Amino acid sequence: MNKMLAVLCLGFLSLTGCNQIGLAFRWADTYIASKVDDYFDISSKQSASLKNGLKKDLNELKTDLLPQWVARFRGIQSEVQKGHLNPERTQFYFDLFMKDIDHINVRFSDTANLFISNTNNEQLEYFAKAFQKKTQDDLQKFQKTAQYQKEMRGKYLEYFEMFLGSLNQEQQKLIDTHLADSPFPGELKARSKAHVISLYLQGNKSTEHRRKFLREYYSNPTAFSLPEYQTAYQDYQHQLKNLVIKMMSTITDKQKKNLIENLNEKTAQLERIAKAG
């Protein structure tokens, strides 16, 4: 569950763009609880308890992780201004942000375990059906290669333009090449999830056993994933890092200015969130 909550939280924050981080942070507990409800059909009491736990976790992130991000954004700004953000430093910062996901997972672990411990048999059955449906939907989406690539291209453009502004033809070609040569292994991910739910359904069907399965799965999903998906995902992350490095080595003076301004704006917002009660 903690992996799921962390990904949902990061996804919600990323969807809001630079100007809405504070709003996203205030509503993150409600957003995540609604997504958990999609999988478990939770009661109002469970929702309230989950939100309380999430608020506690988010407050801990405010006092722990956000100050680190503020310092990191300032460091990136300084290096961009001085022209020191070379491929090695870009890789350094990329790796730091990826490690933060594990930090966030740890913060959500107690809330996730408490929630799972309070699920009943009907909700565990509901989870299986919801998980299967979502997995099938994902499989169908990822098999529509051209449509999915178009969708992903739009997201890549959106994320890079959020920081750099308009991209030139060379930079767009870098994205197109990456998507053609190293697409996200979505179909493999969906097949891996299908494997997970088959294990869930084939095992001991007692309520406590299924709770234990979910706690173990969401604490360490790679232990249940198909090996071929793990390999493909690690390669995808490596190629994504290479794309970021290549993009940063091609930015223009105008894009450097945009990057500094956007980082400054994001830094100020993170500072306000960290200081807010």
Buried (B, 14 or more C-beta within 10 A) or exposed (E): BBBBBBBBBBEBBBEBBEEEBBEBBEBBBBBBBEBBBEBBBBEEEBBEBBBEBBBBBBEEBBEEBBBBBBEBBEBBBEBBEEEEBEBEBBBEBBEEEEEBEEEBBEBBBEBBBEBBEBBEEEBBBBBBEBBBEBBEEBBEBBEEEEEBBEEBBEEBBEEBBBBBBEBEEEBBEBBEEBBEEBBBBBBBBBBBBBBBBEEBEEEEEEBEEBBBBBBEBBBEBEEBBBEEBBEBBEEBBEBBBBBBBBBBEEBBEEBBBBBBBBBEBBBEBBBEBBEEE
